[in-house]
Amino acid sequence: MKELSKGYNIVGLSQGNLIGRGVVEFCDGGPPVKNFISLGGPHAGTASVPLCGSGIFCILADALMKSEIYSDYVQAHLAPSGYLKFPNDIPRYLEKCRFLPKLNNEIPEGRNTTYKERFSSLQNLVLIMFENDSVLIPKETSWFGYYPDGAFKPIVPTKETKLYTEDWIGLRTLDEAGRVHFVNVSGGHLGISKSDLKKHVVPFLVDEASVKKYSNARVHGLPGAITQNYHRKQVAGFKELQ
């Protein structure tokens, strides 16, 4: 698209973050993604089948997924199966799960340096975790934290995971360059307040120079009114959030 030729930003909600990351990592020849803002994304997977409701279809789907999550049929027909990662079944997850192992470059013999190069080219990665999230198990998956292989406890912090320490997708590269923003907000899954949207999301929907200028102003302790007035001028198109 001509309108995106100079780059664009992605705001991902829940599992939509994985689709967004797929665009960044897998797509050849597309326009660059500048800032990636993730709200409640299951980046390291989730250890529980997401709830879809109480209807008969959801009941059947949940039962099928729990019993045959890594079967070819479930993997081909139910999208959440592509990012369900049970710590007590890692060998089958790596062998049969069709999406997340590839996205996270987890398969030793199949790691792709291009995915890492593309992901680490982001200007900013904003990872928003919800303090009372009961949909993602564990909630720390929003920050790439997860359970250790073979057990459901303790939760391994992001910077102690192999994905981070061995830099499988470039997360450590981004972080060491100061381009990863770990944000924890109150509320349940995707229950972000308007004030937190303005604080943690809107600043990254403007160009990189504006983000840096706005961030520097906050770091150097300029009065809130000054930074807010500057910011309002930069994001005039987001009037409903002001």
Number of C-alpha atoms within 10 A of each C-alpha: 7 7 8 12 10 11 14 16 19 19 16 19 18 18 19 16 22 24 15 19 22 18 17 25 22 16 12 10 6 13 16 17 22 22 23 26 25 28 25 29 29 31 25 26 30 26 20 17 20 15 12 11 10 9 9 9 11 13 13 11 16 19 13 15 20 14 10 13 25 23 15 12 12 20 20 13 10 14 13 18 25 22 24 25 27 20 19 15 13 15 13 14 20 18 11 16 24 18 19 22 22 18 24 25 19 17 14 10 7 10 17 18 13 13 22 21 15 20 23 23 17 19 20 23 23 20 23 23 28 23 15 15 19 12 18 26 21 22 24 28 25 30 25 23 23 29 25 17 15 12 12 15 12 9 16 17 16 20 15 12 18 13 20 19 14 12 17 22 25 23 23 20 20 20 17 10 12 12 19 20 16 13 16 16 16 15 14 16 20 19 15 17 12 12 11 14 12 18 12 17 18 19 20 26 20 16 16 15 9 17 19 13 14 19 13 13 17 15 9 8 9 11 10 11 9 13 17 17 10 15 19 18 9 18 18 11 10 12 8 7 13 13
